[in-house]
């Protein structure tokens, strides 16, 4: 499942040149990703790669119109609510011998979810019809991402 999502994220979904409508296959991919994210909402890996696909789909206007028809904000909120951190035990040499320290940091999937969350809200705000939705929900989600990953420069941008 994760490999399928990874491969979907690599594809581009251009608008139809003749009508400017969203790519039909891209719309189906969007619906599939939304269903998968709803089914596996507690899986950090599925949330990570699902968010990556959503972020890629926001790259063009026609797909953003299609995304607005879906419950995309709820999927982003659920993905952001499942962020996890890892705690590592490290030994530091000091003048008095060795000292044990615990270091807590976000998982690689959590970092990617935070990054994609910021990208999705930024891209969705490109259209004036989406700005109120982004303002209502996006600001708190972006702030959560920035607070969760304070050491990640790409999230902080």
Buried (B, 14 or more C-beta within 10 A) or exposed (E): EBEBBBEBBEEEBEBEEEEEEBBEEBBEBBEBBBEBBEEBBEBBBBBBBBBBBBBBBBBBEBBBBBBBEBEBBBBBBBBBEBBEEEEEEEEEEEEEEEEEEEEEBBBEBBBBBBBBBBBBBBBBBEBEEBEEBBEEBBEEBBEBBBEBBEEBEEBEE
